[in-house]
């Protein structure tokens, strides 16, 4: 069944909600929908109190190490950690309290998914501790994975063969629809449908959610096989469209 999965997006050491397509290494800073007054640890503690397991803490660039460590200290094992994770530091983040690590860019070489790297990481930490992030952008005929904070569109499609190849090597997938991330203009229903039909692993979708009813819509489109994250629409992040309390109630009603 579809449940709500929480998030803590970190940029410059602060919890923020950012329009996904505006995050760049150079030039103007990203377009920010929300910057929290509370530290990352405050959100982690809130999720722990409400029993929302499997939330993802994403480090969007440098300057987020301390904030990430604080969040993990508040709920050891209850949160997943992503952003800059590689073979060299994955075990360290697990030791710091991450329940699983989320990996994207390091798994790609020359804009293609390197299954050898996925296999090496799975051997090092165990596939049960690995989440592969296939966040993507729309292209003609479907979607391709976007790396480097969604700036680089790779040659790897998000499709049945890619999902099947990853199935033995990791525990779950995280998929941001980067083109609609942070815009509160609606979920990418075609992508959710694809994930529900083709993904053999637990999967969390993020991007465009703007109403509590989106939980029911994702459940319908994916036959309950895909979970949903709300960001900028959530009142916890300054939004006015979705109440955090209602998301907690949805999960409890669904036995999560």
C-alpha positions in Angstrom: 0.0 0.0 0.0 1.1 3.6 -0.6 2.3 5.6 2.4 3.8 9.0 3.0 7.6 9.1 3.3 9.1 12.2 4.9 12.2 14.1 3.7 14.9 16.5 4.9 16.5 18.3 2.0 19.7 20.1 3.1 21.3 23.0 1.3 24.1 25.2 2.8 23.5 23.5 6.1 19.8 24.4 6.3 16.6 22.5 5.7 15.1 23.9 2.5 12.6 23.2 -0.3 14.1 24.0 -3.7 12.7 24.0 -7.2 14.6 21.1 -8.6 15.5 22.4 -12.0 17.1 25.6 -10.5 19.9 23.9 -8.6 23.2 24.7 -10.3 27.0 24.5 -9.5 27.6 28.0 -11.0 25.6 31.2 -11.6 22.6 32.3 -9.6 21.6 30.3 -6.5 18.6 28.0 -6.6 15.0 29.1 -6.4 14.0 28.5 -2.8 10.4 27.8 -1.8 11.2 27.5 1.9 14.1 27.8 4.4 13.5 26.4 7.8 14.3 28.2 11.0 14.6 24.9 12.8 17.7 22.6 12.4 17.6 19.3 10.6 17.5 17.5 14.0 14.1 19.1 14.8 12.6 17.5 11.7 14.3 14.1 12.4 12.9 14.2 16.0 9.4 15.0 14.7 9.5 12.0 12.3 10.7 9.8 15.0 7.9 10.8 17.4 5.4 10.1 14.6 6.9 6.8 13.6 7.6 7.8 10.0 10.4 5.4 9.1 12.4 5.4 5.9 12.5 9.2 5.4 15.4 10.5 3.3 17.9 13.1 4.2 19.5 14.5 1.1 22.6 16.6 1.1 22.3 19.0 -1.8 26.0 20.0 -2.3 28.7 20.9 0.2 28.2 22.4 3.7 25.7 19.9 4.9 27.8 17.3 6.8 27.1 18.6 10.3 23.3 19.0 9.7 23.1 15.5 8.3 25.0 14.0 11.2 22.7 15.8 13.7 19.6 14.4 12.0 20.9 10.9 12.0 21.9 11.2 15.7 18.3 12.0 16.5 17.0 8.8 15.0 19.6 6.1 14.4 18.4 3.6 11.8 15.2 5.5 11.1 16.4 7.7 8.2 18.2 7.2 4.9 21.1 9.4 3.9 21.9 10.5 0.3 24.0 13.1 -1.4 27.7 12.5 -2.3 27.6 8.9 -1.1 30.4 6.7 -2.6 32.0 3.4 -2.0 34.6 5.2 0.2 32.1 6.8 2.6 29.0 4.6 2.5 30.0 2.5 5.5 30.9 5.7 7.5 27.4 7.1 7.0 25.8 3.8 8.1 28.0 3.9 11.2 26.8 7.4 11.9 23.2 6.1 12.0 21.8 6.0 8.5 19.4 3.0 8.1 20.4 2.9 4.4 22.4 5.0 2.1 21.0 6.5 -1.1 23.4 6.7 -4.1 23.1 8.3 -7.5 26.0 10.1 -9.2 28.8 7.8 -8.1 27.1 4.9 -9.8 27.4 6.6 -13.2 30.4 6.7 -15.5 30.4 8.6 -18.8 26.7 9.3 -18.3 25.8 5.6 -18.0 24.8 3.4 -15.1 27.8 1.3 -14.1 26.4 -2.0 -12.7 29.9 -2.9 -11.6 29.9 0.0 -9.2 26.5 -1.0 -7.9 27.7 -4.5 -7.4 30.8 -3.3 -5.5 28.8 -1.1 -3.2 26.3 -3.9 -2.6 29.1 -6.3 -1.6 30.6 -3.7 0.7 27.5 -2.8 2.7 24.9 -5.4 1.7 22.1 -4.8 -0.8 19.7 -4.4 2.1 21.4 -1.2 3.1 21.5 0.3 -0.4 18.9 2.6 -2.0 19.5 3.6 -5.6 18.3 7.0 -6.6 17.0 7.1 -10.2 15.8 10.7 -10.1 15.1 11.7 -13.7 14.1 14.2 -16.4 11.6 13.7 -19.2 13.0 13.1 -22.7 11.4 12.1 -25.9 9.9 8.7 -25.3 10.3 8.6 -21.5 12.7 9.5 -18.8 16.4 9.4 -18.2 18.3 9.5 -15.0 19.7 12.9 -14.0 22.8 13.1 -11.8 24.9 15.8 -10.3 21.9 17.4 -8.4 19.8 16.8 -11.6 22.0 18.9 -13.8 23.4 16.1 -16.0 20.9 14.0 -18.0 22.5 10.6 -18.5 22.0 7.9 -21.2 20.3 5.6 -18.7 16.6 5.3 -19.1 14.1 4.8 -16.3 12.4 1.7 -17.7 11.7 -2.0 -17.1 15.2 -3.3 -18.1 17.0 -0.8 -15.9 14.8 -1.5 -12.9 15.1 -5.2 -13.4 18.9 -5.0 -13.6 19.0 -3.2 -10.2 16.6 -5.5 -8.4 19.2 -8.0 -7.0 21.6 -5.3 -6.0 19.7 -2.9 -3.8 16.8 -2.8 -1.4 14.7 0.0 -2.8 14.6 2.9 -5.2 14.1 6.7 -4.9 12.8 8.6 -7.9 12.5 12.4 -8.0 10.7 13.7 -11.1 13.1 16.7 -11.4 11.0 18.6 -13.9 8.2 19.0 -11.5 10.1 18.9 -8.2 9.2 21.9 -6.0 6.5 23.3 -8.3 3.3 21.9 -6.6 1.8 21.5 -10.0 0.9 17.8 -9.8 2.7 14.5 -9.8 4.0 12.9 -13.0 1.3 10.3 -13.3 2.9 8.5 -16.3 6.1 8.0 -14.3 4.2 6.8 -11.2 2.3 4.3 -13.5 5.6 3.1 -15.0 7.2 2.6 -11.6 4.1 0.7 -10.3 4.1 -1.6 -13.3 7.8 -2.2 -13.8 9.6 -1.7 -10.5 10.3 -5.0 -8.7 11.5 -3.2 -5.5 9.9 -0.9 -3.0 10.0 2.6 -4.5 9.4 6.1 -3.3 8.3 8.9 -5.8 8.9 12.6 -5.2 7.9 15.6 -7.2 4.9 17.8 -7.8 2.7 16.5 -5.0 0.1 19.2 -4.0 -2.8 17.5 -2.3 -3.5 14.8 0.3 -5.5 13.1 -2.4 -2.2 12.5 -4.3 -1.6 9.6 -1.8 -4.7 7.9 -3.0 -3.9 8.7 -6.6 -0.4 7.2 -6.4 -1.9 4.2 -4.7 -4.3 3.8 -7.6 -1.8 4.3 -10.3 0.8 2.0 -8.8 -1.5 -0.6 -7.3 0.0 0.5 -3.9 3.5 -0.4 -4.9 4.9 3.2 -4.8 5.2 5.5 -1.8 5.0 9.3 -2.0 6.9 12.2 -0.6 5.5 15.8 -0.2 7.9 18.7 -0.1 7.0 22.3 -0.9 3.2 21.7 -0.5 3.6 20.5 3.1 2.7 22.9 5.9 5.8 21.5 7.7 7.8 23.3 5.0 5.8 26.5 4.8 3.2 25.1 2.3 -0.5 25.5 2.5 -1.8 22.6 0.4 -1.0 19.5 2.5 -1.2 19.1 6.3 1.6 17.1 7.8 -0.9 15.8 10.5 -3.1 14.4 7.7 -0.1 12.5 6.2 0.6 11.0 9.6 -3.0 10.0 9.9 -3.0 8.4 6.4 -0.1 6.2 7.4 -1.6 5.2 10.6 -4.9 4.3 8.9 -2.8 2.2 6.5 -1.0 0.4 9.2 2.3 2.1 8.6 
